[in-house]
């Protein structure tokens, strides 16, 4: 009887151990907006089991107009955060907030200025636009660089209310836009537009950067590495493979996102080479150059976007978890 009881306990223990192993390390990542193709690598890795394969039990917390995920990372409510660009990371270091960029999923910032087709002859001609619609973040973000480097004027600024109505009603109006969003929506409403990608004119920040707490890097670098690697694999499969399951999860979180819109966003990600270009071609998606992080900081200081005491660039980002060629084999197989 004792032998039977002992065997039963041993079997139960093994089953529980296997169950715990299968569950994986719990990880919560927050995004920077409503679910969209720009988050596709995360949803792909969740949908096709890549995170599970890497021993991770991942939850995606969607951002949005009424959600500010940023303080949740420092507070420990999130383990990783998909952020906007490097300006926010410089701000964190300047304010002694111990978070660090561990991957850069957009090699180019997708921020554009959008004009009606034919209204202006080129990017430099936009200094003659009577009105440019800008949100507050942009007024204190990239616009000082446009003033400093190209001669734009503060008098051109009007507040952007995240509606296309003003732009569509005025052929001479210019507005800020996300390359994978507003231009697509404007053309759906019959407007022909021209977009000017700021990255093509020297605005060299990374975007869709992935941050985590320095504490997690110090205490559990293996978990950070597994999450970064799995997400890179997710991005390669999303860009070059079957992304239908990722679409399903994105639409579950954001029912307003149609498959047609996702296709349009994905096409724009590829056309503008936002994710897979430059260093990523040899080092893999998510690549970080610390020299580039430093150079953009100097650009931001020179333009007056960043002020105050000089910061320690090594606290802004690390290339320890990227630049390893992860996913290049998948891309070669899917996109020979």
C-alpha positions as a printed Julia matrix, in Angstrom:
336×3 Matrix{Float64}:
   0.0    0.0     0.0
   2.87   2.31    0.92
   4.55   1.56   -2.39
   1.35   2.36   -4.3
   0.88   5.61   -2.37
   4.5    6.59   -2.95
   4.22   5.89   -6.66
   1.03   7.95   -6.87
   2.65  10.9    -5.1
   5.71  10.68   -7.36
   3.52  10.6   -10.47
   1.49  13.58   -9.25
   4.68  15.49   -8.5
   6.03  14.8   -11.98
   2.76  15.89  -13.56
   2.73  19.13  -11.58
   6.35  19.82  -12.48
   5.63  19.26  -16.15
   2.59  21.52  -15.94
   4.65  24.3   -14.36
   7.37  23.87  -16.96
   4.83  24.06  -19.76
   3.36  27.26  -18.32
   6.6   29.17  -18.93
   7.81  32.41  -17.38
   4.99  34.94  -17.18
   5.76  38.12  -19.14
   3.54  41.14  -19.74
   4.34  43.55  -22.56
   2.53  46.84  -23.12
   2.11  48.4   -26.56
   2.03  52.07  -27.49
  -1.36  52.2   -29.23
  -4.36  50.17  -30.33
  -3.46  46.81  -31.89
  -2.22  47.19  -35.46
   0.29  45.8   -37.95
   3.0   47.84  -36.26
   2.7   45.41  -33.34
   2.58  42.39  -35.62
   5.75  40.67  -34.41
   4.43  40.42  -30.87
   1.02  39.1   -31.92
   2.65  36.67  -34.36
   4.96  35.22  -31.69
   1.97  34.8   -29.39
  -0.35  33.37  -32.04
   2.01  30.8   -33.57
   3.49  29.5   -30.31
   6.94  31.08  -30.61
   6.78  32.62  -27.15
   5.72  29.27  -25.73
   8.62  27.59  -27.53
  10.97  30.02  -25.79
   9.5   29.18  -22.38
   7.39  32.31  -22.07
   3.77  32.85  -21.09
   3.15  36.27  -22.66
   0.27  38.71  -22.16
  -0.04  41.75  -24.44
  -1.54  44.85  -22.81
  -2.8   47.11  -25.59
  -2.24  50.86  -25.43
  -4.59  53.46  -26.86
  -5.93  57.0   -26.57
  -7.2   56.44  -23.0
  -4.31  54.21  -21.89
  -0.88  55.34  -20.75
   1.26  52.24  -20.41
   4.48  54.17  -19.88
   4.43  54.53  -16.07
   3.36  50.9   -15.76
   6.85  49.7   -16.75
   8.74  51.58  -14.05
   6.05  50.6   -11.53
   6.56  46.9   -12.28
   3.1   46.35  -13.76
   4.71  45.61  -17.14
   7.9   43.69  -17.89
   8.44  45.22  -21.33
   7.08  48.28  -23.09
   6.91  49.13  -26.79
   7.65  52.86  -26.88
   7.63  55.65  -29.43
  11.19  56.82  -30.02
  14.48  57.61  -28.3
  13.39  61.02  -27.01
  11.31  59.32  -24.32
  14.28  57.18  -23.33
  16.55  60.22  -22.98
  13.87  61.75  -20.76
  13.83  58.65  -18.55
  17.59  58.74  -18.04
  17.54  62.47  -17.32
  14.91  61.83  -14.64
  16.65  58.79  -13.15
  13.96  56.35  -14.28
  15.84  53.03  -14.57
  14.55  51.69  -17.88
  16.67  50.65  -20.87
  16.02  50.06  -24.57
  16.9   46.46  -25.49
  15.7   46.31  -29.12
  14.67  48.72  -31.88
  11.95  47.22  -34.03
  11.65  50.25  -36.32
  14.94  51.27  -37.89
  13.18  54.4   -39.18
  10.7   56.6   -37.35
   7.4   56.28  -39.26
   6.5   59.92  -38.53
   5.69  61.88  -41.7
   4.34  65.2   -42.79
   1.36  64.61  -45.07
   0.26  67.03  -47.78
  -2.25  66.94  -50.61
  -0.69  65.61  -53.81
   0.75  68.45  -55.9
   0.27  71.13  -53.24
   4.01  71.45  -52.62
   6.9   70.68  -54.92
   9.09  68.95  -52.33
   9.86  68.61  -48.61
  11.65  71.96  -48.41
   8.62  73.71  -49.92
   6.58  72.75  -46.84
   8.03  75.79  -45.06
   5.52  77.75  -47.17
   2.51  75.84  -45.84
   0.2   78.28  -44.03
  -0.92  75.62  -41.54
   0.63  72.45  -40.13
  -1.48  70.38  -37.76
   0.62  69.01  -34.89
  -0.13  67.27  -31.61
   1.53  68.57  -28.45
   4.1   65.76  -28.43
   5.2   66.68  -31.94
   5.36  70.39  -31.18
   7.95  69.63  -28.51
   9.35  66.59  -30.29
  10.42  66.73  -33.93
   9.19  70.24  -34.8
  12.09  72.14  -33.12
  14.38  70.08  -35.37
  12.37  71.19  -38.43
  12.7   74.81  -37.27
  16.42  74.5   -36.58
  17.46  72.54  -39.66
  14.94  73.57  -42.33
  13.47  76.95  -41.37
   9.92  75.93  -40.44
   8.14  78.49  -38.27
   6.18  78.19  -35.02
   3.5   80.38  -36.59
   2.57  77.49  -38.9
   1.43  75.27  -36.03
  -2.2   74.54  -35.29
  -3.37  71.8   -32.88
  -4.05  68.37  -34.35
  -7.17  66.74  -32.93
  -6.58  63.27  -34.44
  -9.27  63.8   -37.06
  -8.71  64.04  -40.82
 -11.61  66.46  -41.3
  -9.53  69.65  -41.26
  -6.91  68.25  -43.59
  -9.43  66.87  -46.07
 -11.19  70.25  -46.25
  -8.12  72.34  -47.11
  -5.86  71.58  -50.09
  -2.98  73.66  -48.68
  -3.03  72.13  -45.2
  -0.24  69.89  -43.96
  -0.47  67.58  -40.97
   1.62  65.14  -39.0
   0.87  61.51  -39.71
   2.04  57.99  -39.03
   3.18  56.5   -42.34
   1.2   53.3   -41.76
  -2.03  55.0   -40.67
  -3.37  58.42  -41.72
  -2.17  58.31  -45.36
  -4.06  55.04  -45.81
  -7.17  56.42  -44.11
  -7.05  59.67  -46.15
  -6.83  57.8   -49.44
  -9.78  55.62  -48.41
 -11.75  58.87  -48.19
 -10.75  59.87  -51.71
  -7.8   62.17  -51.01
  -4.57  61.83  -52.95
  -1.67  62.55  -50.62
   2.09  62.86  -50.59
   3.99  61.84  -47.49
   7.43  63.04  -46.44
   9.15  60.6   -44.09
  11.17  62.59  -41.57
  13.72  59.78  -41.37
  14.57  60.38  -45.04
  15.57  63.94  -44.15
  17.85  63.19  -41.23
  15.55  62.53  -38.27
  17.52  59.47  -37.24
  15.79  58.16  -34.12
  14.85  54.53  -33.77
  11.14  53.92  -33.16
   8.97  51.16  -31.73
  11.78  50.59  -29.29
  11.45  47.89  -26.66
  12.21  48.95  -23.08
  12.52  47.01  -19.88
  13.6   47.82  -16.35
  17.32  47.76  -15.67
  16.48  45.59  -12.65
  15.16  42.83  -14.94
  18.28  43.04  -17.12
  20.48  42.68  -14.05
  18.52  39.9   -12.34
  17.2   37.86  -15.26
  19.09  38.56  -18.51
  18.13  35.12  -19.83
  14.44  36.03  -19.75
  15.15  39.33  -21.52
  17.16  37.51  -24.18
  14.45  34.9   -24.75
  11.75  37.54  -25.07
  13.79  39.63  -27.5
  14.76  36.59  -29.6
  11.2   35.24  -29.72
   9.83  38.64  -30.77
  12.45  38.92  -33.52
  11.38  35.48  -34.78
   7.78  36.71  -34.6
   8.59  39.73  -36.74
  10.27  37.62  -39.42
   7.29  35.28  -39.6
   4.86  38.21  -39.63
   6.66  40.06  -42.41
   7.55  37.12  -44.64
   5.34  34.19  -43.63
   1.72  33.34  -42.87
   0.43  36.12  -40.6
  -3.23  35.11  -40.57
  -3.19  33.98  -36.93
  -1.57  37.24  -35.88
  -4.3   39.13  -37.76
  -6.92  37.22  -35.77
  -5.38  38.21  -32.43
  -4.93  41.84  -33.51
  -8.58  42.01  -34.57
  -9.65  40.38  -31.32
  -7.96  43.2   -29.37
  -8.98  45.88  -31.88
 -12.21  44.9   -33.69
 -12.12  48.12  -35.75
  -9.02  46.85  -37.57
 -10.03  45.12  -40.81
  -7.88  42.62  -42.68
  -7.78  45.09  -45.58
  -6.38  47.82  -43.32
  -3.83  45.42  -41.84
  -2.73  44.45  -45.34
  -2.29  48.15  -46.19
  -0.26  48.78  -43.05
   1.92  45.74  -43.62
   2.55  46.78  -47.23
   3.65  50.22  -46.02
   5.97  48.71  -43.38
   7.7   46.83  -46.19
   7.63  49.63  -48.77
   9.25  52.16  -46.41
  11.59  49.51  -44.98
  10.72  50.61  -41.47
  11.58  47.3   -39.8
  14.01  45.41  -41.99
  16.68  47.69  -43.43
  20.17  49.01  -42.76
  21.87  47.15  -39.91
  19.11  44.53  -39.7
  20.08  43.03  -43.06
  23.21  41.55  -41.47
  22.5   41.75  -37.74
  18.81  40.84  -37.63
  15.59  42.69  -36.88
  15.73  44.82  -33.72
  19.35  45.88  -34.32
  20.79  48.75  -32.28
  23.86  50.88  -32.97
  25.01  52.69  -29.86
  26.76  55.24  -32.08
  23.42  56.05  -33.65
  21.78  56.4   -30.22
  24.52  58.9   -29.34
  24.28  60.75  -32.67
  20.53  61.26  -32.38
  21.0   62.56  -28.85
  23.43  65.15  -30.19
  20.94  66.08  -32.93
  18.2   66.52  -30.32
  20.42  68.69  -28.11
  21.53  70.83  -31.05
  17.92  71.4   -32.13
  16.85  72.27  -28.59
  14.54  69.26  -28.25
  16.57  67.94  -25.32
  17.86  70.37  -22.7
  19.51  70.11  -19.31
  22.54  68.21  -18.07
  24.26  65.75  -20.39
  23.08  62.17  -19.91
  24.91  58.85  -19.86
  24.12  57.24  -23.24
  24.97  53.78  -21.87
  21.88  54.06  -19.65
  19.6   54.82  -22.59
  20.04  51.56  -24.52
  22.08  48.39  -24.78
  23.0   46.26  -27.79
  23.66  43.22  -25.59
  20.44  41.43  -26.62
  20.4   42.17  -30.37
  22.78  42.24  -33.36
  23.17  38.43  -33.16
  21.6   37.56  -36.53
  18.51  35.98  -34.95
  15.82  35.33  -37.56
  18.03  35.73  -40.63
  17.65  32.01  -41.37
  13.86  32.3   -41.19
  13.84  35.3   -43.52
  16.08  33.47  -46.02
  13.77  30.48  -45.99
  10.56  32.51  -46.32
  11.86  35.29  -48.55
  14.7   33.78  -50.66
